[in-house]
Amino acid sequence: MLGGRRDTKCAHPGWDTGLMETDSRRARIREVRSRLATDGPAWTRDQDRDFETVTLPERDCDLLRDLIIAEGAETVVEVGLAYGSSALAIGETLVTVDAPHPRHLVIDPFQQPAFHNVGWDLLRSAGLDTIATLIPQPSSIALAQFATEGIVADAAFVDGSHRYHEVFVDLYFLRTIVRPGGLIVLDDDWTPSVRTAARYYEHHLGWTVLPGAFASGTHWNLARDPTAQAVPRCRALRLPDQPFEPPFEAFDPFWTEAHRPDP
Ligand SMILES: C[S@@+](CC[C@H](N)C(=O)[O-])C[C@H]1O[C@@H](n2cnc3c(N)ncnc32)[C@H](O)[C@@H]1O
């Protein structure tokens, strides 16, 4: 599936036209992505190096794109839009996969008030507003609503609030929204809050790491401690094919896992 499209598309008489259309849409997205990575956004918050600090670096975006393309994803949930680098990469994924009903659900309550819609405007300039929807609510509310509506996603990218309890709740709901065997990618796995939330799901609920998925991406020292181990900033996790609920007696104090080196 990597870089390709579904067989149904190839069998269609208008295949050549469809192929050209997909290629030109992808070229437009790549142009916006490349300009953003080189020149930065048209506007940033008044904080030193805010874009560089906040946005997902280009090579991690490329790894994220390729990983989700390999899933053949049709519906992707994203938490945290900000400057839109990861959202553009996910948009490129969906255009590349070219499934019948691509859907990119992007959650961010602060896109307008804190980011002046700069990420959303970039998605629009890349022509991705046709498949993307911005939900301007906290993820804890939006994801609960998705679960209520029975939305099923193939993959999710989580880069919203980095508070432990908010990441934990994001993953709690994504566990029911992302299909069994689907993919969840987390940014900032070097932060103790994100890392500890993720480790609960790995330790207790059978989520498995895709080893090496972000090995060639950017790395950070754990908790920004220069003496600590450097780890990939993103972590890709696969949900089990058969979801299960462990008995509460099986709870293990997982926080002891939090700072252990990766296997
Ligand atoms: C690190 S930035 C995301 C960067 C983005 N992935 C990029 O490549 O530019 C975190 C984003 O999460 C958003 N955010 C903060 N709290 C949130 C919440 N409770 N729900 C959803 N998004 C939230 C912020 O507004 C911000 O845009």
The ligand as an SDF file (V2000), in Angstrom:
LIG
                    3D

 27 29  0  0  0  0  0  0  0  0999 V2000
    2.7640   20.8410   20.6800 C   0  0  0  0  0  0  0  0  0  0  0  0
    1.3850   21.6330   19.9630 S   0  0  0  0  0  0  0  0  0  0  0  0
    1.0050   20.6400   18.5540 C   0  0  0  0  0  0  0  0  0  0  0  0
    2.0000   20.8220   17.4620 C   0  0  0  0  0  0  0  0  0  0  0  0
    1.5330   20.2750   16.1170 C   0  0  0  0  0  0  0  0  0  0  0  0
    1.5260   18.8430   16.1140 N   0  0  0  0  0  0  0  0  0  0  0  0
    2.4450   20.7850   14.9910 C   0  0  0  0  0  0  0  0  0  0  0  0
    3.0800   19.9650   14.2860 O   0  0  0  0  0  0  0  0  0  0  0  0
    2.5130   22.0160   14.8080 O   0  0  0  0  0  0  0  0  0  0  0  0
    0.1240   21.2730   21.0990 C   0  0  0  0  0  0  0  0  0  0  0  0
   -1.2590   21.7230   20.6670 C   0  0  0  0  0  0  0  0  0  0  0  0
   -2.2100   21.1360   21.5440 O   0  0  0  0  0  0  0  0  0  0  0  0
   -3.2560   22.0380   21.7380 C   0  0  0  0  0  0  0  0  0  0  0  0
   -3.9460   21.6750   22.9730 N   0  0  0  0  0  0  0  0  0  0  0  0
   -3.6740   22.0410   24.2500 C   0  0  0  0  0  0  0  0  0  0  0  0
   -4.5580   21.5100   25.0980 N   0  0  0  0  0  0  0  0  0  0  0  0
   -5.4010   20.7690   24.3520 C   0  0  0  0  0  0  0  0  0  0  0  0
   -6.5430   19.9660   24.6440 C   0  0  0  0  0  0  0  0  0  0  0  0
   -6.9790   19.8260   25.8870 N   0  0  0  0  0  0  0  0  0  0  0  0
   -7.1600   19.3450   23.6210 N   0  0  0  0  0  0  0  0  0  0  0  0
   -6.7050   19.4590   22.3450 C   0  0  0  0  0  0  0  0  0  0  0  0
   -5.6430   20.2150   21.9990 N   0  0  0  0  0  0  0  0  0  0  0  0
   -5.0050   20.8480   22.9940 C   0  0  0  0  0  0  0  0  0  0  0  0
   -2.5840   23.3990   21.7430 C   0  0  0  0  0  0  0  0  0  0  0  0
   -3.5040   24.4120   21.3950 O   0  0  0  0  0  0  0  0  0  0  0  0
   -1.5080   23.2200   20.7070 C   0  0  0  0  0  0  0  0  0  0  0  0
   -1.9710   23.6330   19.4620 O   0  0  0  0  0  0  0  0  0  0  0  0
  1  2  1  0
  2  3  1  0
  2 10  1  0
  3  4  1  0
  4  5  1  0
  5  6  1  0
  5  7  1  0
  7  8  2  0
  7  9  1  0
 10 11  1  0
 11 12  1  0
 11 26  1  0
 12 13  1  0
 13 14  1  0
 13 24  1  0
 14 15  1  0
 14 23  1  0
 15 16  2  0
 16 17  1  0
 17 18  1  0
 17 23  2  0
 18 19  1  0
 18 20  2  0
 20 21  1  0
 21 22  2  0
 22 23  1  0
 24 25  1  0
 24 26  1  0
 26 27  1  0
M  CHG  2   2   1   9  -1
M  END
$$$$
